[in-house]
C-alpha cells in the first residue's frame, strides 16, 4: 500500500471514521473532508517548506 493511502487510513482511524479499503460511498462529506484536510494540509506545508528552501538556495 502506498504511503499516501496508509496515512489516509491511519488518520481516519484516529478520527474514528469508518474508512474501508474499496468503496466508501457511505461516509459523510464532513468525514471525507476531515481525512482529506489532514492529508492535504501536511502536503501544502511540505511544499511551502521546499519552495522556501529553493528560494533561499537561489539567493546565494
C-alpha positions in Angstrom: 0.0 0.0 0.0 1.5 3.4 -1.0 2.4 5.7 1.9 -0.3 8.2 1.0 -3.1 5.6 1.3 -1.6 4.2 4.5 -1.7 7.7 6.0 -5.3 8.1 4.9 -6.4 5.0 6.8 -4.4 6.0 9.9 -5.9 9.4 10.0 -9.4 8.0 9.6 -8.8 5.5 12.4 -7.5 8.2 14.7 -10.6 10.3 14.0 -12.9 7.4 14.5 -14.1 7.5 10.9 -15.1 4.1 9.4 -13.0 4.1 6.2 -12.7 0.8 4.4 -10.4 -0.3 1.6 -12.5 -0.1 -1.6 -16.0 1.5 -1.7 -16.6 4.3 0.9 -19.7 5.9 -0.5 -21.4 5.6 2.9 -19.2 8.2 4.7 -20.4 11.7 5.0 -18.8 14.7 3.2 -17.8 16.0 6.6 -15.8 12.9 7.4 -14.2 12.8 3.9 -13.2 16.5 4.4 -11.6 15.7 7.8 -9.5 12.9 6.2 -8.5 14.9 3.1 -7.9 18.1 5.0 -5.4 16.4 7.3 -3.5 14.9 4.4 -3.7 18.0 2.2 -2.7 20.3 5.0 0.5 18.4 5.6 1.3 18.2 1.8 0.9 22.0 1.5 3.1 22.6 4.5 5.8 20.4 2.9 5.5 22.2 -0.5 5.9 25.6 1.1 8.9 24.4 3.1 10.5 23.1 -0.1 9.8 26.3 -2.0 11.2 28.4 0.8 14.4 26.3 0.8 14.7 26.6 -3.0 14.4 30.4 -2.8 17.0 30.6 0.0 19.4 28.5 -2.0 18.9 30.6 -5.2 19.8 33.8 -3.3 23.4 32.7 -2.8 
